[in-house]
């Protein structure tokens, strides 16, 4: 399943990337180590994860994309970003 997840992200739909930009995500990277994934997002200063990821979920094709990749993540098709990703505190 991990290989399918990686393959899906080699071909992210343009509407998904456009939606990210619309909510203030300037760039996004997902790194992999074994079965662990780590996401780095560069965002505008006013970006609020809960608010803006919820807004992102309402944009064109975003819900379809999330349902599609959820099958590789082992979670429900309607899982939110907060269900899938945990915020970390930068200390250095």
Backbone torsions as a table, in degrees:
resi	resn	phi	psi	omega
1	UNK	NA	-34.5	-179.2
2	UNK	-62.9	-40.0	179.4
3	UNK	-64.1	-36.4	177.7
4	UNK	-68.0	-36.9	177.2
5	UNK	-63.9	-44.5	178.2
6	UNK	-62.0	-45.4	179.8
7	UNK	-61.5	-41.4	178.6
8	UNK	-59.2	-39.1	-178.1
9	UNK	-78.8	-8.7	171.7
10	UNK	-77.9	-12.0	-177.0
11	UNK	-137.8	50.9	-179.9
12	UNK	-63.5	135.5	-177.7
13	UNK	-63.9	138.3	-178.6
14	UNK	-56.8	-34.3	179.8
15	UNK	-64.9	-31.0	179.6
16	UNK	-69.3	-46.0	178.7
17	UNK	-64.8	-41.2	178.0
18	UNK	-61.6	-40.0	177.7
19	UNK	-63.5	-39.4	177.3
20	UNK	-59.6	-45.8	179.3
21	UNK	-62.4	-39.4	-177.8
22	UNK	-62.1	-33.7	-178.5
23	UNK	-93.1	0.7	174.8
24	UNK	106.2	11.3	174.7
25	UNK	-88.6	112.5	-177.3
26	UNK	-79.1	-37.8	175.4
27	UNK	-155.7	154.4	179.4
28	UNK	-140.1	135.0	174.5
29	UNK	-127.6	142.0	172.0
30	UNK	-121.5	122.7	179.9
31	UNK	-106.3	150.8	-178.2
32	UNK	-127.0	138.5	169.4
33	UNK	-137.4	104.1	-174.8
34	UNK	63.1	-122.2	179.0
35	UNK	-96.9	2.8	-179.8
36	UNK	-95.0	139.3	177.6
37	UNK	-119.5	144.8	-179.2
38	UNK	-134.0	123.4	-178.6
39	UNK	-106.3	135.2	173.2
40	UNK	-118.5	125.2	177.1
41	UNK	-120.7	132.2	167.5
42	UNK	-97.9	127.2	-174.3
43	UNK	-131.9	167.8	171.9
44	UNK	-67.6	158.3	-176.5
45	UNK	-60.0	-30.4	-176.4
46	UNK	-88.2	4.4	-178.1
47	UNK	-63.5	131.4	175.3
48	UNK	-121.7	117.9	-172.2
49	UNK	-54.2	-52.6	-176.8
50	UNK	-62.3	-50.3	-177.4
51	UNK	-65.0	-49.7	-172.1
52	UNK	-78.0	-30.4	174.4
53	UNK	-71.5	-33.8	175.0
54	UNK	-65.4	-40.2	177.0
55	UNK	-65.7	-43.0	179.0
56	UNK	-55.4	-39.1	-177.9
57	UNK	-62.2	-18.3	-178.7
58	UNK	-93.2	-6.8	-175.0
59	UNK	-82.7	160.6	-175.5
60	UNK	-51.6	130.3	176.0
61	UNK	68.0	-5.4	-177.7
62	UNK	-64.2	-46.4	179.5
63	UNK	-62.4	-37.9	177.8
64	UNK	-63.9	-42.5	178.3
65	UNK	-63.0	-47.1	-178.6
66	UNK	-62.4	-40.6	177.2
67	UNK	-64.0	-39.5	179.4
68	UNK	-63.1	-51.2	-176.3
69	UNK	-76.4	-18.3	180.0
70	UNK	-62.3	-30.3	179.1
71	UNK	-62.3	-26.7	179.0
72	UNK	-88.8	-18.1	-176.9
73	UNK	-93.3	-7.4	179.8
74	UNK	71.9	34.4	179.0
75	UNK	-133.7	171.7	-179.2
76	UNK	-66.1	150.1	-179.6
77	UNK	-61.5	-25.7	-179.6
78	UNK	-99.8	15.5	178.2
79	UNK	-63.3	139.7	179.7
80	UNK	-84.3	169.2	175.4
81	UNK	-59.0	-37.9	179.2
82	UNK	-65.7	-28.5	175.9
83	UNK	-72.0	-32.0	-173.7
84	UNK	-91.8	-33.4	-172.6
85	UNK	-124.1	140.1	178.9
86	UNK	-112.5	131.4	179.5
87	UNK	-70.7	146.8	177.3
88	UNK	-122.6	154.8	178.2
89	UNK	-97.6	125.4	177.2
90	UNK	-76.7	126.3	-179.8
91	UNK	-113.9	-10.6	177.7
92	UNK	-155.1	NA	NA
